[in-house]
Amino acid sequence: MAFTHTNERGTLYHLNCKDVTLKSTGRVQRIYYFSKDSRDTACDKPDGYNVKENSRTGLPFLTKK
């Protein structure tokens, strides 16, 4: 089940994740991002993280607890 979040303005966002390789070290790191549309990269919210919103734009983002 993918994680979704509705912001204060009523817009529904879907949490997505992607594994990227860092150019400097070659290490693989997982990044999380929100999108308005449903994608096949959808994922669950990781443990130890909260969802907050940018007060100006309403865009959600993850923060550590």
Long-range contacts (C-beta under 8 A, 24 or more apart in sequence): 1-44, 2-38, 2-42, 2-43, 2-44, 3-42, 3-43, 3-44, 3-45, 5-34, 5-51, 5-60, 7-53, 7-58, 7-59, 7-60, 8-53, 8-58, 9-58, 11-36, 11-58, 12-36, 13-59, 13-60, 14-38, 14-39, 14-42, 15-42, 15-43, 15-44, 15-45, 15-62, 16-41, 16-42, 16-43, 17-41, 17-43, 32-62, 34-59, 34-60, 34-61
